[in-house]
Amino acid sequence: MFNLRQYRQFLTKNERNKIYLRKNTASGKAIADSKYKTKRILAKNGVGVPVLIARFKNEEDLNKFRWEDLEGNFVIKPESGYGGEGILIIRKRGKWAGEWQKMNGEKITTHDIKLHCQEILAGKYSLHTMSDKVLVEERIKIHPLFLALTKSGTPDIRVIVYNRVPVMAMLRIPTEKSGGKANLHQGAMGLGIDLATGITTFGIEGRGEPVYQIFDYGKKKKRKVNGIKIPFWREILETAINCQKAVPNLGFMGVDVVLDKEKGPEVLEVNARPGLSIQVCNKAGLRARMEKVDEIEVRSLDHAITLAKYLFGESFFEKIEEKEKSKMIESIETIRIKIPKGFNPQLNKGIIIKKGKHRMMEVKAKVDTGALRSSIDEKLANKLGLLSEEKVLYYRHYKSALGRAHERPVIGLTFWLNGKKIVTAVNVANREGLRTRFLIGRKDLNGFLISAKK
Amino acid sequence: MKKLILLILIVCLLFGGKIAEARAIEVIPQVQIVENWNGLNSLRVIIGWAVERGVSTNTVVLLLLLPLIATLVSFLHYVVGLSGYGIFMPTMIAITFLATGVFGGLMLFAIILVISLLSNAVLKKLKLHFWPARAINLLMISMGIFVLMVFSSFVKWINISQISIFPILFMILLAEEFTRTQLVKSKDEAKNLMLGTMILAIVGAVVMNFDWVQGVVLKYPDLIVILVLVVNLVVGNYTGIRLSEIKRFKKAIRSKPTTR
């Protein structure tokens, strides 16, 4: 039961500090410690970063700055802040001059903002209460998917990059307990992310309490923590790799990527001492993964992403790929049409397939992207009991290819194509003498690829 | 984990009760003055000389115990996973406990912490600069301790009027570290580290207070030097898992090994 060998995959604190942090040199750490340096170097290397509005080195700079020129949407943060402390986010101008509105709607005056800046300058939020500098930068407009997951703060994506390969990632969601901070040890939530697909896997809160559900403020109900697909996943991985390219002195690096609604992935900071809880929310070991990419010489961005995808992808990654393959259909496909409940069709028992509570019948169908709606042969529809009063949705005038006008019923129908259940409205037509008694129109072909091989 | 910590705490307090009343270490086994110097016992010979010349035995024992306690703290940190505020803080608090007794020390600390938290709550509203706020905080603590000292000298209930400035200073440092960690990291983290510091300090104080430990330190100082060196070289190269991490990563193990 107690098997220590299972723990060999994990990166322990001792090992991180003694072996992997040695790959981060002093100059690299100096860059990571200063948000300003990070921003400059990353921007130079083409990585997206929030735009810098101003930087105050001392009180003089602060007093010279004209706050009234700003329109709102800015963030004030200490340059060498720690753990997300001392960050002030201003949403817009207040009602009166010299008044501003914070994210939670609270009012704050320019005087208060200045005082906050002075506190930062005095070193209230720096690690050893050393005097610090103030950064004023543009506010990130959070992607709506993430906005729905938290009330306060900015969710971000932590990607651990080692030897220029992304080895692990998690989505960090601030909670009320964490006070809007995205740091796990302050009580934020962490969801592991599959590197191949960008889909979340497991969730923890704080230092390791497992969570299974998260409240979706958009839909106003709980949803599972797994199965959330992160948008721009490839771009996020690319951004993370580019960060390590820009700061090669950090061989073992944690990149914090945020998703801007308009600008896509942007990097807030890089971390020279990434935490180890990421292993718990991914249920995977960092050590085993890093050892795998240790000797590999990464040739390009694509190579790195492919490595991450195939070395560290979850097993469901193949399933998803498989599923995508199974969406390929031929020009003639066999579909299964549902027979309405309580109807006894005049058919041989052998033709009817029973699956669960459904009864269905296999029919050959022609795929026709030239038609909008699917259509079914009148006689077949009649046999299956589909022409009963309640099944007919409405009648419509119908012009055949020869230009003659007919009146045809449109019926509600459920059928399965390649395992996908399709509930749709279908024209009833006279298809006697045609090769197939069912025709699938483009309305019901959404998400399928049609093979032209046969 | 919490139960374990509680258990350790209770055990420590039971043993600590022995030194609860201790005001200062008054020990100490007589130092044997060694005449024959054979190279291996140099340290012992030097200690003999020093004591003969009037260096206090007390100080010698404490000087030798300090690295031993630090070693204990580092071992507990890297192998067991019990962490406090750095290595010096628990060591210093252990020495403090030796002077004040565990209960007296905890009491003193509790008082300082309460004053500090109260004054911080008030100072936060005043929106002062950081350092002036700290200075006022210090003033509050000083005043509080002073009042308490005067008070206790009348009441004779707990006599802290005789405590020297150093235990008080160390406790103030600890309280400051606590509020700072609370600010910089999180409340939980600060609490955990505080608990860790206390446990480490109590364990250290209990170990230091054993008569035989003090005896061994004086009789075989060379052994202590070697022990400290060896243990720290081994611990310093340890890259394995900490006991506390086993619990942490237990949740990260999948029921079926699917790691690829």
Contacts between the chains, C-beta under 8 A, distances in Angstrom:
chain1	res1	chain2	res2	distance
A	4	B	241	7.7
A	4	B	246	7.9
A	6	B	253	5.4
A	6	B	257	7.5
A	7	B	241	5.5
A	7	B	245	7.8
A	7	B	246	6.5
A	7	B	249	5.9
A	7	B	253	7.8
A	9	B	259	5.9
A	10	B	241	7.3
A	10	B	245	7.5
A	10	B	249	4.9
A	10	B	252	6.8
A	12	B	239	7.2
A	12	B	240	6.7
A	12	B	241	4.8
A	12	B	242	6.5
A	12	B	245	5.5
A	13	B	81	8.0
A	13	B	242	6.5
A	13	B	245	6.7
A	14	B	78	6.0
A	14	B	238	5.9
A	14	B	239	4.9
A	14	B	240	6.5
A	14	B	241	7.6
A	14	B	242	6.7
A	15	B	239	4.3
A	15	B	240	7.7
A	18	B	237	7.9
A	18	B	239	5.2
A	19	B	239	6.3
A	82	B	184	5.5
A	83	B	184	5.9
A	83	B	185	5.8
A	83	B	186	7.7
A	85	B	183	6.8
A	85	B	184	6.3
A	115	B	127	6.0
A	118	B	129	6.8
A	119	B	129	6.6
A	119	B	130	6.3
A	122	B	129	5.0
A	122	B	130	4.9
A	122	B	131	6.7
A	123	B	130	6.3
A	124	B	129	7.9
A	124	B	130	4.1
A	125	B	184	7.9
A	127	B	184	7.3
A	129	B	130	6.3
A	129	B	131	7.6
A	178	B	186	7.7
A	183	B	186	7.8
A	185	B	185	6.7
A	185	B	186	6.1
A	185	B	188	7.7
A	185	B	189	5.8
A	186	B	185	7.0
A	186	B	186	4.2
A	186	B	188	8.0
A	186	B	189	7.7
A	187	B	186	6.6
A	187	B	188	7.1
A	204	B	251	7.4
A	206	B	188	7.4
A	207	B	248	7.2
A	208	B	248	5.7
A	208	B	251	5.6
A	210	B	251	6.1
A	279	B	249	6.7
A	279	B	252	5.2
A	280	B	248	6.9
A	280	B	249	6.8
A	280	B	251	5.6
A	280	B	252	4.4
A	282	B	252	7.6
A	283	B	251	7.9
A	283	B	252	5.0
A	283	B	253	7.2
A	283	B	254	5.2
A	284	B	252	7.3
A	284	B	259	5.5
A	285	B	252	7.5
A	285	B	259	6.4
A	288	B	259	6.2
A	311	B	260	7.3
A	312	B	260	7.3
A	313	B	260	7.9
A	315	B	258	6.0
A	315	B	260	7.7
